[in-house]
């Protein structure tokens, strides 16, 4: 059987790097990466022997058509994912997320690339909808970042119907795991502060929750989506929440880090930040049914491993 | 009481012109218009004595900030509203609808303008969701035009929460009425063809339905929204479907035109066009409850009046 060409955008990113390792162990895929290098990740060093990554800004490149030509499927992970930065600069976020995705879809149409797996978000898309959310919940973004992802979902929906571009949108919970050194999420920041014996900042009263999901589990969901799209002949737009259906509060997270590291964390409480959701948690029943998605990684066991990974990779000891 | 400055975008448009006439009869509003003149409407001739309209492209003007400065509320009606054109050129439609709306929101933020009424769509937003749709229905656009409106709704939702810009999104049914000479909707096209004794084109089997709503009723909904926003002090994002909760098929529409005009319409059936929804109809219960919205105009009585208006204004006899 002819191998399938998979193009991964944001290929130097956190999730992409984990995905590239997983996909490289599966026969039948020919991987190719695109990345703007804006995020200044050094993940390319880890994957350089298994994938070629082309430096490209999707929204402005004249070369995109050539680069995706002949692809069977695109995994579109490139995005600016920071809620707080999207509030500082909504137009920049819009350009990187909404406009770039539409340019990619238009280019797919010209190149006759028919399948795309898209990385969306559960929390930012649903705003302060009471959890657990699922695919029947009404999107209600409270940040420009969340709005940018809703915009992309709308275009994917319309491109499936108007132009026969098949898509699966995956609404991720808060993803954590290795190869995240360029990320500024709360888990990574707090682990770094614990290693450096620095206090942590808690925005709000510490009862805010997130649905944390390990990057390995997310990658399994992406791979199941790739398989589903490549075996599907009818035009389709599907969306799934990929989470753990488990709420972990900031206080609980800080306690977990404190306990296994045996280092006291000084907690500085600050005001809630605009645009950040209070609670987030997704019911993944539909993904379980259709994609056979079932998170395997346990948070309490994985956080110490990530701690070690950050210690070794960022602090070199 | 100090009069309120209302800025209307797309001020030379079909709905805006009707709205300007209605608002000019209500005390306490100081009206100002913006329009790109791209749609080549001549409606300015009708309203020139009651409103000043500035020619401006929202997405690229450096003067927008000055023009909306001091406004109490913006009625954002400017958009490219043609589904078929959005399929021919999704990026152009995206720029006119999605990007321009974000630029407007960003400029409102800088100018500290805190209220906006936004014209969205029921049909294109909901795609082929089984009617009647309401505010709890999941958006599922099947055209780039529908996606562009979903994008705007998402940003309005996020701007209410992140930046305290209050908004009411009104999802219109298929609006018809006077001052629509630059429009290419099915009612206007068929009336013109009837006047010219030309055959009409029916895409599909003629059983496709739309929820037609008279522009007078739509304007009442807009005015109720203006009042609601100006009396509201908390930050909010609300959306309402404004329709008739009545499905009229293309066959029925052609019969109505044929009967009162006493002129036979030759019907040419053609294939369904990509991106066009099959059925559309909205339950307006929520708008009725909150905005006291209640359509007063009866379709069968209004179509003959529009027929006369088009005959006089477009055919000069």
HADDOCK unambig.tbl for C-alpha pairs under 7 A between the chains (distance, minus, plus):
assign (segid A and resid 138 and name CA) (segid B and resid 138 and name CA) 6.19 0.50 0.50
assign (segid A and resid 140 and name CA) (segid B and resid 154 and name CA) 6.88 0.50 0.50
assign (segid A and resid 140 and name CA) (segid B and resid 157 and name CA) 6.30 0.50 0.50
assign (segid A and resid 141 and name CA) (segid B and resid 154 and name CA) 6.12 0.50 0.50
assign (segid A and resid 141 and name CA) (segid B and resid 157 and name CA) 5.93 0.50 0.50
assign (segid A and resid 141 and name CA) (segid B and resid 158 and name CA) 5.25 0.50 0.50
assign (segid A and resid 142 and name CA) (segid B and resid 157 and name CA) 6.08 0.50 0.50
assign (segid A and resid 142 and name CA) (segid B and resid 158 and name CA) 3.86 0.50 0.50
assign (segid A and resid 142 and name CA) (segid B and resid 161 and name CA) 5.20 0.50 0.50
assign (segid A and resid 142 and name CA) (segid B and resid 162 and name CA) 6.23 0.50 0.50
assign (segid A and resid 143 and name CA) (segid B and resid 158 and name CA) 4.60 0.50 0.50
assign (segid A and resid 143 and name CA) (segid B and resid 162 and name CA) 5.95 0.50 0.50
assign (segid A and resid 144 and name CA) (segid B and resid 155 and name CA) 6.21 0.50 0.50
assign (segid A and resid 144 and name CA) (segid B and resid 158 and name CA) 5.69 0.50 0.50
assign (segid A and resid 147 and name CA) (segid B and resid 151 and name CA) 6.83 0.50 0.50
assign (segid A and resid 147 and name CA) (segid B and resid 154 and name CA) 4.61 0.50 0.50
assign (segid A and resid 147 and name CA) (segid B and resid 155 and name CA) 5.14 0.50 0.50
assign (segid A and resid 147 and name CA) (segid B and resid 158 and name CA) 6.41 0.50 0.50
assign (segid A and resid 150 and name CA) (segid B and resid 151 and name CA) 6.43 0.50 0.50
assign (segid A and resid 150 and name CA) (segid B and resid 154 and name CA) 6.37 0.50 0.50
assign (segid A and resid 151 and name CA) (segid B and resid 147 and name CA) 6.84 0.50 0.50
assign (segid A and resid 151 and name CA) (segid B and resid 150 and name CA) 6.44 0.50 0.50
assign (segid A and resid 151 and name CA) (segid B and resid 151 and name CA) 4.20 0.50 0.50
assign (segid A and resid 154 and name CA) (segid B and resid 140 and name CA) 6.88 0.50 0.50
assign (segid A and resid 154 and name CA) (segid B and resid 141 and name CA) 6.11 0.50 0.50
assign (segid A and resid 154 and name CA) (segid B and resid 147 and name CA) 4.60 0.50 0.50
assign (segid A and resid 154 and name CA) (segid B and resid 150 and name CA) 6.37 0.50 0.50
assign (segid A and resid 155 and name CA) (segid B and resid 144 and name CA) 6.22 0.50 0.50
assign (segid A and resid 155 and name CA) (segid B and resid 147 and name CA) 5.15 0.50 0.50
assign (segid A and resid 157 and name CA) (segid B and resid 140 and name CA) 6.31 0.50 0.50
assign (segid A and resid 157 and name CA) (segid B and resid 141 and name CA) 5.94 0.50 0.50
assign (segid A and resid 157 and name CA) (segid B and resid 142 and name CA) 6.09 0.50 0.50
assign (segid A and resid 158 and name CA) (segid B and resid 141 and name CA) 5.26 0.50 0.50
assign (segid A and resid 158 and name CA) (segid B and resid 142 and name CA) 3.86 0.50 0.50
assign (segid A and resid 158 and name CA) (segid B and resid 143 and name CA) 4.60 0.50 0.50
assign (segid A and resid 158 and name CA) (segid B and resid 144 and name CA) 5.69 0.50 0.50
assign (segid A and resid 158 and name CA) (segid B and resid 147 and name CA) 6.42 0.50 0.50
assign (segid A and resid 161 and name CA) (segid B and resid 142 and name CA) 5.22 0.50 0.50
assign (segid A and resid 161 and name CA) (segid B and resid 275 and name CA) 6.63 0.50 0.50
assign (segid A and resid 162 and name CA) (segid B and resid 142 and name CA) 6.24 0.50 0.50
assign (segid A and resid 162 and name CA) (segid B and resid 143 and name CA) 5.96 0.50 0.50
assign (segid A and resid 162 and name CA) (segid B and resid 274 and name CA) 5.37 0.50 0.50
assign (segid A and resid 162 and name CA) (segid B and resid 275 and name CA) 5.18 0.50 0.50
assign (segid A and resid 274 and name CA) (segid B and resid 162 and name CA) 5.34 0.50 0.50
assign (segid A and resid 275 and name CA) (segid B and resid 161 and name CA) 6.60 0.50 0.50
assign (segid A and resid 275 and name CA) (segid B and resid 162 and name CA) 5.15 0.50 0.50
